[in-house]
Amino acid sequence: AACGFAAVLVALLASGEVRTLLMGIITSALSMGS
């Protein structure tokens, strides 16, 4: 399962738009967490 998730993650990171969107989500989550 972890290996499959990693493969999907790499595929997503290959797309600049998706990476930007992901970074925005992660940043928001971290901001709310702290």
PyMOL Python script that loads the backbone (N, CA, C, O; Angstrom):
from pymol import cmd

cmd.read_pdbstr("""\
ATOM      1  N   ALA A   1       0.841  -1.205   0.000  1.00  0.00           N
ATOM      2  CA  ALA A   1       0.000   0.000   0.000  1.00  0.00           C
ATOM      3  C   ALA A   1       0.877   1.256   0.000  1.00  0.00           C
ATOM      4  O   ALA A   1       0.624   2.202  -0.745  1.00  0.00           O
ATOM      5  N   ALA A   2       1.901   1.248   0.840  1.00  0.00           N
ATOM      6  CA  ALA A   2       2.798   2.408   0.923  1.00  0.00           C
ATOM      7  C   ALA A   2       3.501   2.635  -0.407  1.00  0.00           C
ATOM      8  O   ALA A   2       3.676   3.773  -0.842  1.00  0.00           O
ATOM      9  N   CYS A   3       3.902   1.546  -1.048  1.00  0.00           N
ATOM     10  CA  CYS A   3       4.615   1.642  -2.330  1.00  0.00           C
ATOM     11  C   CYS A   3       3.690   2.246  -3.383  1.00  0.00           C
ATOM     12  O   CYS A   3       4.105   3.098  -4.169  1.00  0.00           O
ATOM     13  N   GLY A   4       2.441   1.802  -3.393  1.00  0.00           N
ATOM     14  CA  GLY A   4       1.478   2.328  -4.355  1.00  0.00           C
ATOM     15  C   GLY A   4       1.239   3.807  -4.113  1.00  0.00           C
ATOM     16  O   GLY A   4       1.147   4.597  -5.052  1.00  0.00           O
ATOM     17  N   PHE A   5       1.140   4.169  -2.845  1.00  0.00           N
ATOM     18  CA  PHE A   5       0.911   5.572  -2.496  1.00  0.00           C
ATOM     19  C   PHE A   5       2.088   6.425  -2.959  1.00  0.00           C
ATOM     20  O   PHE A   5       1.904   7.533  -3.464  1.00  0.00           O
ATOM     21  N   ALA A   6       3.306   5.894  -2.779  1.00  0.00           N
ATOM     22  CA  ALA A   6       4.511   6.622  -3.193  1.00  0.00           C
ATOM     23  C   ALA A   6       4.494   6.848  -4.698  1.00  0.00           C
ATOM     24  O   ALA A   6       4.850   7.924  -5.178  1.00  0.00           O
ATOM     25  N   ALA A   7       4.073   5.816  -5.446  1.00  0.00           N
ATOM     26  CA  ALA A   7       4.025   5.928  -6.907  1.00  0.00           C
ATOM     27  C   ALA A   7       3.034   7.017  -7.317  1.00  0.00           C
ATOM     28  O   ALA A   7       3.308   7.809  -8.218  1.00  0.00           O
ATOM     29  N   VAL A   8       1.886   7.046  -6.650  1.00  0.00           N
ATOM     30  CA  VAL A   8       0.872   8.060  -6.955  1.00  0.00           C
ATOM     31  C   VAL A   8       1.408   9.441  -6.593  1.00  0.00           C
ATOM     32  O   VAL A   8       1.199  10.411  -7.322  1.00  0.00           O
ATOM     33  N   LEU A   9       2.098   9.520  -5.461  1.00  0.00           N
ATOM     34  CA  LEU A   9       2.646  10.797  -5.009  1.00  0.00           C
ATOM     35  C   LEU A   9       3.642  11.335  -6.027  1.00  0.00           C
ATOM     36  O   LEU A   9       3.628  12.522  -6.355  1.00  0.00           O
ATOM     37  N   VAL A  10       4.507  10.454  -6.525  1.00  0.00           N
ATOM     38  CA  VAL A  10       5.505  10.864  -7.522  1.00  0.00           C
ATOM     39  C   VAL A  10       4.806  11.360  -8.782  1.00  0.00           C
ATOM     40  O   VAL A  10       5.208  12.365  -9.369  1.00  0.00           O
ATOM     41  N   ALA A  11       3.757  10.649  -9.195  1.00  0.00           N
ATOM     42  CA  ALA A  11       3.027  11.034 -10.401  1.00  0.00           C
ATOM     43  C   ALA A  11       2.388  12.414 -10.211  1.00  0.00           C
ATOM     44  O   ALA A  11       2.373  13.233 -11.129  1.00  0.00           O
ATOM     45  N   LEU A  12       1.866  12.654  -9.017  1.00  0.00           N
ATOM     46  CA  LEU A  12       1.232  13.944  -8.744  1.00  0.00           C
ATOM     47  C   LEU A  12       2.272  15.058  -8.719  1.00  0.00           C
ATOM     48  O   LEU A  12       2.046  16.146  -9.248  1.00  0.00           O
ATOM     49  N   LEU A  13       3.419  14.771  -8.094  1.00  0.00           N
ATOM     50  CA  LEU A  13       4.469  15.783  -7.993  1.00  0.00           C
ATOM     51  C   LEU A  13       5.025  16.131  -9.367  1.00  0.00           C
ATOM     52  O   LEU A  13       5.589  17.208  -9.561  1.00  0.00           O
ATOM     53  N   ALA A  14       4.862  15.210 -10.323  1.00  0.00           N
ATOM     54  CA  ALA A  14       5.362  15.459 -11.674  1.00  0.00           C
ATOM     55  C   ALA A  14       4.561  16.588 -12.316  1.00  0.00           C
ATOM     56  O   ALA A  14       5.032  17.232 -13.253  1.00  0.00           O
ATOM     57  N   SER A  15       3.356  16.827 -11.815  1.00  0.00           N
ATOM     58  CA  SER A  15       2.518  17.890 -12.353  1.00  0.00           C
ATOM     59  C   SER A  15       2.684  19.154 -11.510  1.00  0.00           C
ATOM     60  O   SER A  15       2.376  19.153 -10.318  1.00  0.00           O
ATOM     61  N   GLY A  16       3.161  20.207 -12.118  1.00  0.00           N
ATOM     62  CA  GLY A  16       3.410  21.454 -11.395  1.00  0.00           C
ATOM     63  C   GLY A  16       2.157  22.010 -10.734  1.00  0.00           C
ATOM     64  O   GLY A  16       2.197  22.448  -9.585  1.00  0.00           O
ATOM     65  N   GLU A  17       1.038  21.991 -11.466  1.00  0.00           N
ATOM     66  CA  GLU A  17      -0.198  22.550 -10.918  1.00  0.00           C
ATOM     67  C   GLU A  17      -0.644  21.778  -9.693  1.00  0.00           C
ATOM     68  O   GLU A  17      -1.016  22.365  -8.676  1.00  0.00           O
ATOM     69  N   VAL A  18      -0.604  20.447  -9.798  1.00  0.00           N
ATOM     70  CA  VAL A  18      -1.034  19.618  -8.674  1.00  0.00           C
ATOM     71  C   VAL A  18      -0.104  19.838  -7.490  1.00  0.00           C
ATOM     72  O   VAL A  18      -0.551  19.896  -6.345  1.00  0.00           O
ATOM     73  N   ARG A  19       1.209  19.963  -7.772  1.00  0.00           N
ATOM     74  CA  ARG A  19       2.172  20.168  -6.688  1.00  0.00           C
ATOM     75  C   ARG A  19       1.879  21.487  -5.979  1.00  0.00           C
ATOM     76  O   ARG A  19       1.906  21.560  -4.751  1.00  0.00           O
ATOM     77  N   THR A  20       1.601  22.519  -6.754  1.00  0.00           N
ATOM     78  CA  THR A  20       1.295  23.821  -6.164  1.00  0.00           C
ATOM     79  C   THR A  20       0.047  23.729  -5.286  1.00  0.00           C
ATOM     80  O   THR A  20       0.001  24.277  -4.185  1.00  0.00           O
ATOM     81  N   LEU A  21      -0.966  23.019  -5.801  1.00  0.00           N
ATOM     82  CA  LEU A  21      -2.209  22.863  -5.054  1.00  0.00           C
ATOM     83  C   LEU A  21      -1.945  22.099  -3.761  1.00  0.00           C
ATOM     84  O   LEU A  21      -2.431  22.469  -2.692  1.00  0.00           O
ATOM     85  N   LEU A  22      -1.158  21.019  -3.881  1.00  0.00           N
ATOM     86  CA  LEU A  22      -0.843  20.208  -2.704  1.00  0.00           C
ATOM     87  C   LEU A  22      -0.096  21.041  -1.673  1.00  0.00           C
ATOM     88  O   LEU A  22      -0.409  20.988  -0.483  1.00  0.00           O
ATOM     89  N   MET A  23       0.886  21.807  -2.122  1.00  0.00           N
ATOM     90  CA  MET A  23       1.667  22.622  -1.195  1.00  0.00           C
ATOM     91  C   MET A  23       0.764  23.625  -0.486  1.00  0.00           C
ATOM     92  O   MET A  23       0.944  23.900   0.701  1.00  0.00           O
ATOM     93  N   GLY A  24      -0.202  24.166  -1.211  1.00  0.00           N
ATOM     94  CA  GLY A  24      -1.128  25.117  -0.607  1.00  0.00           C
ATOM     95  C   GLY A  24      -1.947  24.452   0.482  1.00  0.00           C
ATOM     96  O   GLY A  24      -2.157  25.020   1.554  1.00  0.00           O
ATOM     97  N   ILE A  25      -2.414  23.228   0.195  1.00  0.00           N
ATOM     98  CA  ILE A  25      -3.215  22.483   1.168  1.00  0.00           C
ATOM     99  C   ILE A  25      -2.376  22.146   2.391  1.00  0.00           C
ATOM    100  O   ILE A  25      -2.822  22.318   3.525  1.00  0.00           O
ATOM    101  N   ILE A  26      -1.151  21.662   2.155  1.00  0.00           N
ATOM    102  CA  ILE A  26      -0.268  21.279   3.261  1.00  0.00           C
ATOM    103  C   ILE A  26       0.057  22.499   4.116  1.00  0.00           C
ATOM    104  O   ILE A  26       0.042  22.428   5.345  1.00  0.00           O
ATOM    105  N   THR A  27       0.349  23.614   3.460  1.00  0.00           N
ATOM    106  CA  THR A  27       0.680  24.835   4.192  1.00  0.00           C
ATOM    107  C   THR A  27      -0.500  25.279   5.056  1.00  0.00           C
ATOM    108  O   THR A  27      -0.326  25.673   6.209  1.00  0.00           O
ATOM    109  N   SER A  28      -1.701  25.210   4.483  1.00  0.00           N
ATOM    110  CA  SER A  28      -2.899  25.600   5.234  1.00  0.00           C
ATOM    111  C   SER A  28      -3.089  24.687   6.431  1.00  0.00           C
ATOM    112  O   SER A  28      -3.391  25.147   7.532  1.00  0.00           O
ATOM    113  N   ALA A  29      -2.909  23.386   6.211  1.00  0.00           N
ATOM    114  CA  ALA A  29      -3.090  22.412   7.283  1.00  0.00           C
ATOM    115  C   ALA A  29      -2.089  22.670   8.400  1.00  0.00           C
ATOM    116  O   ALA A  29      -2.438  22.604   9.579  1.00  0.00           O
ATOM    117  N   LEU A  30      -0.844  22.963   8.030  1.00  0.00           N
ATOM    118  CA  LEU A  30       0.190  23.212   9.037  1.00  0.00           C
ATOM    119  C   LEU A  30      -0.120  24.493   9.798  1.00  0.00           C
ATOM    120  O   LEU A  30       0.095  24.571  11.007  1.00  0.00           O
ATOM    121  N   SER A  31      -0.623  25.492   9.089  1.00  0.00           N
ATOM    122  CA  SER A  31      -0.947  26.763   9.731  1.00  0.00           C
ATOM    123  C   SER A  31      -2.055  26.565  10.757  1.00  0.00           C
ATOM    124  O   SER A  31      -1.992  27.108  11.860  1.00  0.00           O
ATOM    125  N   MET A  32      -3.073  25.786  10.389  1.00  0.00           N
ATOM    126  CA  MET A  32      -4.188  25.533  11.304  1.00  0.00           C
ATOM    127  C   MET A  32      -3.739  24.644  12.460  1.00  0.00           C
ATOM    128  O   MET A  32      -4.235  24.765  13.580  1.00  0.00           O
ATOM    129  N   GLY A  33      -2.795  23.748  12.172  1.00  0.00           N
ATOM    130  CA  GLY A  33      -2.317  22.832  13.209  1.00  0.00           C
ATOM    131  C   GLY A  33      -1.551  23.573  14.292  1.00  0.00           C
ATOM    132  O   GLY A  33      -1.616  23.213  15.468  1.00  0.00           O
ATOM    133  N   SER A  34      -0.825  24.610  13.890  1.00  0.00           N
ATOM    134  CA  SER A  34      -0.026  25.341  14.856  1.00  0.00           C
ATOM    135  C   SER A  34      -0.758  26.606  15.293  1.00  0.00           C
ATOM    136  O   SER A  34      -0.242  27.365  16.112  1.00  0.00           O
TER     137      SER A  34
END
""", "prot")
cmd.dss("prot")
cmd.show_as("cartoon", "prot")
cmd.util.cbc("prot")
cmd.orient("prot")
